[in-house]
Amino acid sequence: MPPKSPLPPRHGLQAAWVRTPDRDPDNALPWPTMRDFLLEKLGPAGSEAVDRMLERGDFVDAEGRPWTGREIYRPHTFVWFHRELRDEAPVPGELTVIHRDERIVVFDKPHFLSTIPRGRHVVESAVVRGRRQLDLPELSAAHRLDRGTAGVLLMTTEQRWRAAYHSIFREPTTTKVYEAMAPVDPGLEFPRRVSSHLVKEVGVLQAERLDREPNAHTDIELVEEHDGWGRYEVRPITGKTHQIRMHFLELGIPLLNDPLYPEVVRTPIDDFSSPLGLVAVELGFVDPVDGSERRFLAPRRLAWPDVALWEA
């Protein structure tokens, strides 16, 4: 583990770091200067970006002193810095606090907001928004909701609590309830349980159903109908990636505005016009620290789709 960062958080993000390797067995320095090391280590950023950051004094040592890059390479040395961030389109909707105490914060997350900072969604993520909004630099997600899914999202106020609250999602006593919007098929009977074997490979947008022993189970009930659309109560028994979306697809009634199923729909990153028909409306669990019963409800509900637009 690295020592404590000499740089304070910026935009709700902790400073990044790299450590220079030791000398090679022949006692030779692998890079002439610290700039050469940074150029190779951070190569994807480009030499112009590295030089720009060196000129601004963005790279610092463990004492917070800026690196110029002209220093002779130093083995086993930490270099701290804040990554340059790309412009991000502001995601509409508020990240609303449902509950807050010493250990946890429960949010109502809007659609299109990524849970964690990653890729093209860094500042516009629930974790970073929450850190800045509540001045909690160690705030972290205990679980994840897809960027397209809104609703109840559990976070911990400090890193020391995260492992305990992350573990509740493996417990059978934990309940998760979702509201889904999808077409109504008169030939389908509800309530019903959908079971299948799902796998989701890293880097592949869609999950895949395999002809194997089921590893994903979802209970679905149709609770309301309107103009050919249904409001469904969904209780996932397991927690596979894209499980609810895949199980609605398997029933032949894919979720409203699903950009991945049945086909991948490429939309601009700043297009927030078609929210996915899925909201996490309830989370219940036994508190892993004090043993109390916890239950949190999201105030958000899905609106019926504009049938005229769908028929146009």
C-alpha positions in Angstrom: 0.0 0.0 0.0 1.2 3.5 -0.7 1.8 6.1 2.1 -0.8 8.8 2.7 -1.3 11.1 -0.3 0.3 14.5 0.0 -2.4 15.9 -2.3 -5.9 16.6 -1.1 -8.9 15.2 -3.1 -9.9 17.2 -6.2 -13.4 17.1 -7.7 -14.2 14.4 -5.1 -11.4 12.2 -6.4 -8.4 11.0 -4.5 -5.0 11.6 -6.1 -3.6 8.8 -8.3 -0.1 7.4 -7.8 2.6 5.4 -9.5 5.7 3.8 -8.0 9.0 3.6 -9.8 10.5 0.1 -10.0 13.8 -0.9 -8.3 17.1 -1.0 -10.2 17.6 -4.0 -12.4 20.0 -6.9 -11.3 22.9 -5.2 -13.1 22.3 -2.1 -10.9 21.4 -0.1 -14.0 18.8 2.7 -14.1 16.0 1.7 -16.5 15.2 5.4 -17.4 17.6 8.3 -17.5 15.2 10.8 -15.9 11.9 10.8 -14.0 10.3 12.4 -17.1 11.3 9.4 -19.2 9.7 7.1 -16.6 6.5 9.1 -16.6 6.3 9.1 -20.4 6.5 5.3 -20.5 4.2 4.7 -17.6 1.6 7.2 -18.7 2.2 6.8 -22.4 -1.5 6.7 -23.4 -1.9 10.2 -22.1 0.7 11.4 -24.7 4.0 13.3 -24.2 2.3 16.6 -24.5 -0.1 15.9 -21.6 2.8 14.6 -19.4 5.0 17.7 -20.2 2.0 20.0 -19.6 1.5 18.4 -16.2 5.2 18.6 -15.3 5.2 22.3 -16.2 2.3 23.0 -14.0 3.8 21.1 -11.1 1.0 18.5 -11.1 3.4 15.6 -10.3 4.6 15.6 -6.7 6.7 13.5 -4.4 5.7 12.0 -1.0 6.4 15.4 0.6 4.2 17.3 -1.9 7.2 18.8 -3.7 6.7 19.1 -7.5 8.7 17.0 -9.9 10.3 18.9 -12.8 10.9 15.7 -14.7 14.6 16.6 -15.1 15.6 14.7 -12.0 17.7 11.6 -12.4 15.5 8.5 -12.2 14.9 7.4 -8.6 14.1 3.7 -7.9 11.3 2.8 -5.5 9.7 6.2 -5.4 6.1 7.3 -5.3 4.8 10.0 -7.7 1.4 11.5 -6.9 -0.9 13.4 -9.3 -4.5 14.2 -10.3 -5.5 12.8 -13.7 -6.7 15.3 -16.3 -10.4 14.9 -16.7 -12.4 15.2 -19.9 -15.4 17.4 -20.1 -18.6 15.5 -19.2 -22.2 16.3 -20.0 -24.1 17.0 -16.7 -26.5 14.2 -16.0 -30.0 15.5 -15.2 -31.6 14.7 -11.9 -30.7 15.0 -8.3 -28.7 12.5 -6.2 -31.1 12.6 -3.3 -30.3 11.4 0.2 -32.9 8.9 1.5 -31.0 8.1 4.8 -27.7 9.1 6.4 -26.0 8.0 9.6 -22.4 7.4 10.9 -21.8 4.4 8.7 -24.0 4.5 5.6 -25.7 6.9 3.2 -28.6 5.7 1.1 -29.3 7.6 -2.1 -32.0 7.8 -4.7 -29.9 7.7 -7.9 -31.2 9.2 -11.1 -31.1 7.4 -14.5 -28.0 7.9 -16.6 -25.7 8.5 -13.6 -22.9 5.9 -13.3 -22.4 4.4 -9.8 -18.6 4.6 -9.7 -16.1 6.8 -11.5 -15.0 5.0 -14.6 -14.2 5.6 -18.3 -16.2 8.5 -19.6 -18.2 8.9 -16.4 -16.0 10.2 -13.6 -17.2 13.5 -12.2 -20.7 12.6 -13.4 -20.9 9.5 -11.1 -22.8 8.9 -8.0 -19.7 8.3 -5.8 -18.0 11.6 -6.9 -21.3 13.6 -6.7 -21.9 12.2 -3.2 -18.4 12.9 -2.0 -18.7 16.5 -3.1 -22.3 17.0 -2.0 -21.8 15.6 1.5 -18.1 16.4 2.0 -17.3 12.7 2.6 -14.0 12.0 0.8 -14.1 8.2 1.7 -17.7 7.7 0.5 -17.8 4.5 -1.6 -20.5 2.3 -3.1 -21.4 -0.9 -1.3 -23.0 -2.2 -4.5 -23.7 -1.0 -8.0 -26.6 -0.1 -10.1 -26.3 0.0 -13.9 -25.9 3.6 -15.3 -29.4 3.2 -16.8 -31.0 2.0 -13.6 -32.3 4.5 -11.1 -33.2 4.1 -7.4 -31.9 2.9 -4.0 -28.1 2.9 -3.9 -26.2 2.1 -0.7 -22.9 3.7 0.2 -20.6 3.7 3.2 -19.2 6.8 4.8 -15.7 5.4 5.4 -13.6 2.7 3.8 -13.6 0.7 7.1 -17.3 0.0 6.7 -17.4 -1.0 3.1 -16.5 -4.7 3.4 -19.2 -5.3 6.0 -22.0 -3.6 4.0 -20.8 -5.1 0.7 -21.1 -8.6 2.2 -24.9 -8.1 2.8 -25.5 -8.6 -0.9 -24.4 -12.3 -0.5 -26.9 -12.9 2.3 -30.3 -14.6 1.6 -31.9 -12.2 4.1 -31.2 -9.2 1.9 -34.2 -8.2 -0.2 -34.1 -6.1 -3.4 -37.2 -5.0 -5.1 -37.4 -3.3 -8.5 -40.1 -1.6 -10.5 -40.0 -2.4 -14.2 -41.9 -1.0 -17.3 -42.3 -3.4 -20.2 -45.0 -4.5 -22.7 -47.8 -6.8 -21.7 -48.1 -10.2 -23.4 -51.6 -11.7 -22.7 -50.1 -15.1 -23.3 -47.8 -14.8 -20.2 -49.0 -15.7 -16.7 -47.9 -13.9 -13.6 -46.5 -14.1 -11.0 -43.7 -16.3 -12.3 -40.1 -17.1 -11.7 -37.6 -16.9 -14.6 -34.4 -19.0 -14.3 -31.5 -19.3 -16.7 -27.7 -19.6 -16.8 -26.3 -16.1 -17.5 -22.7 -15.0 -18.2 -21.3 -11.6 -18.8 -17.8 -11.2 -20.2 -15.7 -8.2 -19.4 -15.7 -5.8 -22.4 -18.8 -7.3 -24.0 -21.9 -5.1 -23.8 -24.5 -7.9 -23.7 -24.8 -10.8 -21.3 -25.3 -14.3 -22.8 -27.7 -17.1 -21.9 -26.1 -20.6 -21.9 -27.8 -24.0 -22.0 -26.6 -25.0 -18.5 -27.9 -25.3 -14.9 -29.6 -22.0 -14.0 -27.5 -19.6 -12.0 -29.9 -16.6 -12.2 -33.4 -16.5 -10.8 -35.9 -13.6 -10.8 -39.5 -13.4 -9.5 -41.7 -11.1 -11.6 -45.3 -10.0 -11.0 -47.5 -7.8 -13.2 -49.1 -5.3 -10.9 -50.7 -2.7 -13.3 -51.6 -2.4 -17.0 -52.1 0.7 -19.2 -52.3 0.9 -23.0 -50.5 -2.3 -23.6 -47.7 -1.6 -21.1 -47.2 -3.2 -17.7 -45.8 -2.1 -14.4 -44.0 -5.0 -12.9 -42.7 -5.8 -9.4 -39.4 -7.6 -9.7 -37.5 -9.5 -7.0 -34.1 -10.8 -8.2 -33.1 -13.9 -6.1 -29.6 -13.8 -7.5 -27.5 -10.9 -8.6 -26.0 -11.6 -12.0 -25.0 -8.7 -14.3 -28.0 -7.5 -16.4 -30.1 -10.3 -14.9 -33.4 -8.4 -14.8 -33.0 -7.1 -18.3 -32.1 -10.5 -19.7 -35.0 -12.2 -18.0 -37.5 -9.7 -19.5 -35.9 -10.3 -22.8 -36.3 -14.1 -22.4 -40.0 -13.5 -21.8 -40.2 -11.6 -25.1 -41.1 -8.3 -23.4 -37.8 -6.3 -23.2 -37.7 -3.4 -20.8 -38.8 0.1 -22.0 -36.0 2.0 -23.6 -33.4 -0.7 -23.1 -30.3 0.3 -25.2 -28.7 -3.1 -24.9 -31.5 -5.7 -25.4 -32.6 -7.1 -27.7 -30.1 -5.1 -29.9 -27.4 -2.6 -28.9 -28.6 0.9 -29.7 -25.8 3.5 -30.1 -26.9 6.8 -28.6 -24.8 9.9 -27.9 -23.4 10.1 -24.4 -25.3 13.3 -23.7 -28.7 11.9 -24.9 -30.8 11.6 -21.7 -34.2 11.5 -23.5 -35.1 7.8 -23.0 -34.6 6.5 -19.5 -34.5 2.7 -19.0 -37.7 1.3 -17.5 -36.1 0.0 -14.3 -35.9 1.5 -10.8 -34.6 -0.1 -7.6 -37.4 0.8 -5.3 -36.6 -1.1 -2.1 -33.6 -2.5 -0.2 -33.8 -4.4 3.0 -31.1 -6.1 5.0 -29.8 -7.0 8.5 -27.3 -4.5 9.5 -23.9 -6.3 9.6 -22.6 -4.0 12.4 -25.4 -3.7 14.9 -27.8 -6.5 13.8 -30.8 -4.1 13.3 -33.4 -4.5 10.5 -32.9 -1.9 7.8 -35.4 -1.1 5.0 -35.1 1.8 2.5 -37.6 2.9 -0.1 -37.0 5.1 -3.2 -39.6 7.8 -3.7 -39.1 7.5 -7.5 -41.6 5.7 -9.7 -41.7 5.1 -13.5 -44.0 7.1 -15.7 -46.2 5.4 -18.3 -44.7 5.7 -21.8 -46.3 8.0 -24.3 -48.2 5.5 -26.4 -48.6 8.0 -29.3 -44.9 8.3 -29.7 -44.4 4.6 -29.7 -47.1 4.2 -32.4 -45.8 7.0 -34.6 
